[in-house]
Amino acid sequence: MHKNYNTELHAFGAWTVTGTRSCTQVVTMQRTCTNAGCGLVERVVLPALGHVCDDYTVVREPSGLLAGAIEITCLRCGRDCIVYTAPEITAEEQFADISTDDWFYGGVSFCVMTGLMGGMDKTTFSPNTAATRAQFVQILYAFSGKPPVSGTTKFTDLTDSWYQDAVLWAYQNQIIGGVTKTEFAPSAPITRAQIVQILIKYLHNVLKKPAAEPADLSIFADSDSVPGWGREAMAEAVARGMIGGFTESGAVYLKPAGSATRAQVATILKGFCESIA
């Protein structure tokens, strides 16, 4: 074994913390090497603490792909929460194109067992297929119980009936905007930044949740590529643990303009639901 005694050791400064760790909120810690000309940043993400309880009420028994649900009161934060129990049939057992070894399995499994997402058919989930803007709004509409709607939107390109009510509901609740003044682009792939913007607007305008302390987006190598209209939403989503980055060559990227696959949508939705649980 050989040692290189000429190698300079890093001298890190104090840790700085973004956010306040709680049952549902993650915390990002970072520190920077103070050696001249180095500037190496070391980051650690601490997961949310999770809810704890000593009693529960059964809301729904498991049935097929759908999970069971129990209601608890958290001993740590005092909130009433719904916790899901294992379904009779797992997503891996149902769909031939996903596996527990996949990075996205946790998100897909959660969305399938809660009924947020289904397969493209009985045996195919299609995790790598790009999700469209209309599909995502439809998922959120279903999550809200498909409340009845009436009226019209300003969009002239809503040609299919299956998403009409969902888009109208989202438009009337100020959750969505168009790609132009009169176009919604229902069939266009939805981007990660658009998903985050929609979810944060839903959080504030429908669920009436207060804004969380924003995260520092500068920890991501491509933070400058987050569009101005989506920066506040992205910072809150990161702080809430709703969205994370992609690690490439030692750096972490948000990829806000990238189209979101069904697997990525499922992962983001899981983070969203856990952040409001």
Steps between C-alpha positions, in 0.01 A plus 500: 500500500641838397401843628547829321598746770509785247125484443324806644225422748169681480424748776125533516320790661188477713189323379213720381148361513215570260151437635369370831486123532158370595273200451456591133783737406852403400804709593802577283837557670808624318852618577777641282874434500680817610834416337604765248381417150307188602135585575391134514146480638390199705124447528285272713123458476327390820166330435177606664449351846169331416186478712473287815190369675377254761144448370316498168159466332450283191360708213525242220612138472745402221332388175697375202749765389354756740660541841317507825485827691515580871448833674742604772574801718873571501651515845780725376314771305141441611361475146231257386648294217416215264756219483482229234540127559623243248267401214407140420680521163822699460577715198788268409265202495252685278727672247764312304709808420586612854709343775580567863858564385392804294591840648140613450327196647413672826319779317320272254398259776361788708300650214359164392399389850334835575317508166678815378634322193418181316665304224478563128334157497467213748865390477686812386576815696732662239726678749719662233215647296480879517199630691290771336360818648144369477591169665657674796207734554264202477698320774476804728128535427444135596707554815254777595200272457391632158278781631221610261581797277320735266608783278771545237870576469686734266669206326404417142700178462313272743375245249465177701221446750692292757696797638247782452368506858849464648641795305195714578528418872872581505446822304222622730712428808795693355717189494594507132577747227542452129806489280343803327196713582268259318689169490536244776693244290338195660708247303836670559743324737490661842829628642630459852472875559137500381413209731649678799321825415165321475548310826604806700203698364275210596655498845432871551175557306311177566644354820562848644838398640744779595823531308799312638842653557668483156808291432822645359495401132865591458591155630397368157745533211229619260312730738529787250291301251192506724265746327412819682131410513582173675781588742286558809304180442816298438667634816196408708469158338864419574457616860195278541680198356260483206775499240867412498783517253694271267861430589736505205881512517487603864259792447125512567262633233132596518435482123194726521440510123523125456182315412377279782448130448219315671758365745618852585141621538431214741811583703410870522141419595621272779720781635208742474259275688754430772571872540133571577426182698 
